[in-house]
């Protein structure tokens, strides 16, 4: 389609581009959480608008010079560590602002041209985003070295972007069936500031199974690992996944001196890029929420799926139930020796021999303490009813009032 004089003749391109940049600024500041208002978008956005005006309603395909200019902007953002998802979202915000202003600016006789331009812009945007993604990934890997590809994939998982496309551009093979593990430190009384993660130390990378990825999340408060699982199994029933996550926890503890937990969530490939992105984001959020729950329960060294934490998950939102359990368990909770014995018994999976060894006591002493707990609480901690009551009571105590 030839360039429409009805559109372009009525516009001062430079003035219009600056107006679009100003119009988009509030949305960029609020929607782009990492870069936001601190990044000099005013230097990048006007040129982006000019590229859109000059190419998207001529042939609908950016010219080679236009692609080079867009790629240069993407490389600059990569060097400044602006997340890829925020650059892609910036393009969409700018495009919306562009057409909102065009509709308010051109005369009615240009409406048909503007409709055609809108259609061409919609078809041309994916081309521009592909140019941006490729240039951004190439620059990030050039600047960041070997771990940059894993960081890109993890940042995309956290942001809910098209992780399959990013992984493909970065040369990373994603498992069709896998598990996301969110590794977070457990708060300790004698340590007020948990570690922040700028990289994955060699000791932790050494424990990753073949085909796994691990990198810090963009806010640096946790490590996110993508662990492969056999295609034919439910990841939650695969022992190798739990073993791998537990080894990572041990490596985290050895590296940072903190206890860690791992929230796990299964990840399967969706039918389309959009469904894959939605499912990946949901799995990432579930893994992070589960890790927060485990940390709240103080279960350092534990790797678990949400289904493994049913009791804790139910108690998080039921303060009334936590208070009732605290009252029911008060007689045992007040006796530190009995409470410590109860904790050890469940950590040892009701194995009395292991529990006695852990506590450094004789089996008969352990049996006496368990009988005393039964007398105080009204049920045996090793009965089915007792296991339900006491495990819930321990979880309620860890979560607090």
VOFILUM-57232 format. One record per residue (C-alpha): residue in one letter; y, x negated, z negated. Coordinates in steps of 0.5 Angstrom, whole numbers, plus 500, padded with zeros to 3 digits. Example, Ala and Ser with C-alpha at 12.3 -4.5 7.8 and 13.67 -1.06 7.14 Angstrom:
# VOFILUM-57232
  resn   yy   xx   zz
     A  491  475  484
     S  498  473  486
***
This chain:
# VOFILUM-57232
  resn   yy   xx   zz
     X  500  500  500
     X  507  497  502
     X  512  496  496
     X  515  502  495
     X  523  502  495
     X  524  508  491
     X  521  504  485
     X  524  497  486
     X  530  499  489
     X  532  503  483
     X  531  497  478
     X  534  491  476
     X  527  487  475
     X  530  482  470
     X  534  487  466
     X  528  492  466
     X  523  487  464
     X  527  485  458
     X  527  493  456
     X  520  493  457
     X  519  487  452
     X  524  490  447
     X  520  497  447
     X  513  494  446
     X  516  490  441
     X  514  495  435
     X  507  496  437
     X  506  489  438
     X  508  487  431
     X  504  493  428
     X  498  493  432
     X  497  485  433
     X  495  483  426
     X  494  476  426
     X  500  474  431
     X  504  480  430
     X  511  479  429
     X  511  472  428
     X  509  470  435
     X  514  469  440
     X  512  475  444
     X  519  476  447
     X  518  469  451
     X  511  472  454
     X  512  479  455
     X  518  479  460
     X  514  475  465
     X  508  479  464
     X  512  485  466
     X  515  482  472
     X  508  480  474
     X  506  487  473
     X  512  490  477
     X  511  485  483
     X  503  485  484
     X  500  492  481
     X  503  497  486
     X  503  492  492
     X  496  490  493
     X  493  492  486
     X  490  485  486
     X  494  479  483
     X  496  474  488
     X  494  467  486
     X  500  465  483
     X  501  471  479
     X  494  469  476
     X  496  462  475
     X  502  464  471
     X  498  469  467
     X  492  464  466
     X  498  459  463
     X  500  464  458
     X  493  466  456
     X  492  458  455
     X  498  458  451
     X  496  463  446
     X  489  460  446
     X  492  453  443
     X  496  457  438
     X  490  461  436
     X  492  468  437
     X  486  472  437
     X  483  474  444
     X  483  481  442
     X  490  481  441
     X  492  478  447
     X  488  484  451
     X  491  489  447
     X  498  486  448
     X  497  487  456
     X  495  494  454
     X  501  496  450
     X  505  493  455
     X  502  497  461
     X  503  503  457
     X  510  501  455
     X  512  499  463
     X  510  506  465
     X  513  510  460
     X  520  507  462
     X  518  507  469
     X  517  515  468
     X  524  515  464
     X  528  511  469
     X  526  513  477
     X  529  519  480
     X  524  525  482
     X  523  523  489
     X  519  517  487
     X  514  521  483
     X  509  520  488
     X  510  513  489
     X  509  512  481
     X  503  516  481
     X  500  511  486
     X  502  505  482
     X  499  508  476
     X  493  509  479
     X  493  502  482
     X  495  499  475
     X  489  502  472
     X  485  499  477
     X  488  492  477
     X  488  491  469
     X  481  489  469
     X  482  484  474
     X  488  481  469
     X  484  481  463
     X  478  478  466
     X  483  472  468
     X  486  472  461
     X  479  472  458
     X  477  466  462
     X  483  462  461
     X  483  463  454
     X  476  461  453
     X  476  455  457
     X  482  453  453
     X  479  454  446
     X  473  450  448
     X  477  445  451
     X  481  444  444
     X  476  446  439
     X  470  443  441
     X  463  445  440
     X  464  450  435
     X  469  454  439
     X  464  458  443
     X  461  461  436
     X  468  462  433
     X  470  466  439
     X  464  470  439
     X  464  472  431
     X  472  473  432
     X  470  478  438
     X  464  481  433
     X  469  482  428
     X  475  485  432
     X  470  490  436
     X  471  487  443
     X  467  486  449
     X  462  481  445
     X  457  480  451
     X  463  479  456
     X  466  473  451
     X  459  470  450
     X  458  470  458
     X  464  467  459
     X  463  462  453
     X  456  460  456
     X  453  463  449
     X  446  467  450
     X  446  473  445
     X  440  476  443
     X  438  483  445
     X  435  484  438
     X  438  481  432
     X  442  481  425
     X  449  480  423
     X  449  476  416
     X  456  476  412
     X  456  470  408
     X  461  471  402
     X  462  467  395
     X  460  471  389
     X  466  471  384
     X  465  466  378
     X  469  466  371
     X  470  459  371
     X  473  459  379
     X  479  463  380
     X  480  461  388
     X  474  462  392
     X  473  457  398
     X  476  459  405
     X  472  457  411
     X  475  453  417
     X  469  451  420
     X  461  451  419
     X  459  445  415
     X  453  441  418
     X  449  442  412
     X  449  450  414
     X  449  449  421
     X  442  445  420
     X  439  451  417
     X  441  456  423
     X  434  458  427
     X  434  457  434
     X  439  461  438
     X  443  463  432
     X  451  463  431
     X  455  462  425
     X  463  461  424
     X  468  463  420
     X  471  470  421
     X  479  470  423
     X  481  471  416
     X  477  465  413
     X  474  469  407
     X  467  469  410
     X  462  466  414
     X  459  471  420
     X  452  469  422
     X  448  472  428
     X  441  471  427
     X  436  473  433
     X  430  477  431
     X  424  479  435
     X  425  484  441
     X  419  488  439
     X  421  489  431
     X  425  493  427
     X  430  487  424
     X  430  490  417
     X  422  489  417
     X  422  482  420
     X  421  477  414
     X  423  471  418
     X  430  474  418
     X  431  474  411
     X  428  467  410
     X  433  465  415
     X  439  468  411
     X  436  466  404
     X  436  459  407
     X  443  459  409
     X  445  462  402
     X  442  456  399
     X  446  451  404
     X  452  455  402
     X  451  454  395
     X  449  446  396
     X  456  445  400
     X  461  449  396
     X  458  450  389
     X  459  457  389
     X  453  462  389
     X  453  466  395
     X  450  473  398
     X  449  475  405
     X  450  482  407
     X  445  484  413
     X  445  489  419
     X  441  490  425
     X  444  489  432
     X  441  492  438
     X  444  492  445
     X  448  498  448
     X  447  501  455
     X  454  499  457
     X  460  494  455
     X  463  500  451
     X  457  502  447
     X  455  495  445
     X  462  493  443
     X  462  500  438
     X  455  498  436
     X  457  491  434
     X  463  493  430
     X  459  498  426
     X  454  493  425
     X  459  487  423
     X  463  492  418
     X  456  494  415
     X  454  487  414
     X  461  486  411
     X  461  492  406
     X  454  490  404
     X  456  483  402
     X  461  486  398
     X  457  491  394
     X  452  485  393
     X  458  480  390
     X  460  486  386
     X  453  487  383
     X  453  479  382
     X  447  478  385
     X  448  471  388
     X  442  468  392
     X  440  475  395
     X  440  477  402
     X  439  484  403
     X  440  490  408
     X  444  496  406
     X  438  500  405
     X  436  495  400
     X  442  497  396
     X  441  504  395
     X  442  504  388
     X  448  500  388
     X  451  504  394
     X  450  510  391
     X  453  508  384
     X  460  505  388
     X  463  512  389
     X  460  515  382
     X  464  513  376
     X  462  519  372
     X  454  517  373
     X  456  509  372
     X  459  512  365
     X  453  516  363
     X  448  510  365
     X  452  505  361
     X  452  510  355
     X  444  511  356
     X  443  503  356
     X  448  502  350
     X  443  501  345
     X  440  495  349
     X  446  493  352
     X  449  491  345
     X  443  486  344
     X  444  480  348
     X  437  478  348
     X  434  484  350
     X  439  485  356
     X  438  478  358
     X  430  479  358
     X  431  486  362
     X  435  482  367
     X  430  476  368
     X  424  481  368
     X  427  485  374
     X  429  478  378
     X  422  476  377
     X  420  483  380
     X  416  485  374
     X  412  479  374
     X  411  477  366
     X  409  470  367
     X  415  468  371
     X  419  472  367
     X  416  468  361
     X  417  462  364
     X  424  463  366
     X  426  465  359
     X  422  459  356
     X  418  464  351
     X  411  466  350
     X  408  472  353
     X  407  475  347
     X  414  474  345
     X  416  478  352
     X  411  483  350
     X  415  484  344
     X  422  485  347
     X  419  490  352
     X  417  494  347
     X  423  494  343
     X  427  496  349
     X  422  502  350
     X  424  504  343
     X  431  504  344
     X  432  507  351
     X  426  512  350
     X  422  509  356
     X  418  503  358
     X  422  498  363
     X  415  497  367
     X  414  505  368
     X  416  508  375
     X  421  512  371
     X  424  506  367
     X  424  502  373
     X  429  507  376
     X  433  508  370
     X  434  501  368
     X  435  498  375
     X  441  503  376
     X  443  501  369
     X  443  494  371
     X  447  496  377
     X  452  500  374
     X  454  495  369
     X  455  490  374
     X  460  494  378
     X  463  496  371
     X  467  502  369
***
